[in-house]
């Protein structure tokens, strides 16, 4: 979702010392690189994700890959393969079918970092995914992941899985936008309505002003990524249902008819963007992804 570039600056104080003082090099973990005997999990990740798509997956715990000032737990190893297998099925395979492997391998992020819990922010919001420079994506909350093949799964458990898909589709949309910019007409549809106060807005309120989610209110680039993500994970009928369900005039005076028209304009611009920029049939991509989600969760 939100894009973060985390720069850790280590200020080292150098003190003079006697040349004859011995240098203590005992117990320096990771010096020269951590090594461990590769498990079946490591081999599966390499064979299924890294080798074919040039995407590294890091699940071994490293707080410095995350926010060092937050309490975040490691992922459970038994969750790794089910999560990454589903990500391949829902995110990778449809893009391969519609855009081809050359396209996907060129633009896909190259480094996934997995965390077991969510990341809580001071303002009360939750970070469920971050991206850095189109290269690294962090996926949180793996330990709560379930799909219909797992014991104890119920339909309400699909919320965590859908949120993971949402994050990945959103971040990949940013990468595409950064390589070939979205049409300027998109930014004009809701000009004047973007606000930093999106955190205090419910999705239903945002939709009354023609935004697909509250986060889409934050700025035009996020609006574009949110449109792509929600359209893909909800499918055509799901998106149509969201639009057609808008009722009531917003507090800014937007009527339901205007709100629906704004979302339809954005939908058309997204579809045209995928065709013109990437030669991808968006509705076909959307259909493939929704079918994959349904097969995993319903």
Buried (B, 14 or more C-beta within 10 A) or exposed (E): BBBEEEEEEEEEEEEEEEEEEEEEEEEEEEEEEEEEEEEEBBEBBBEBBBEBBEBBBBBEBEEEBBBEEBEBEBBEEEBBBBBBBBBBBBBBBBBBEBBBEEBBBEBBBBBBBBBBBBBBEEEEBEBBBBBBEBEBBBBBBBBBBBBBEEEEBEEEBBEBBBBBBBBBBBBBBBBBBBEEBBBEEBBEBBEEBBBEEBBEBEBEBBBBBBBBBBBBBBBBBBBBBBBBBBBBBBBBEBBEEBBEEBEEBBEEEBEBEBBBBBBBBBBEBBBBBBEEBBEBBBBEBBBBBBBBBEEBBE
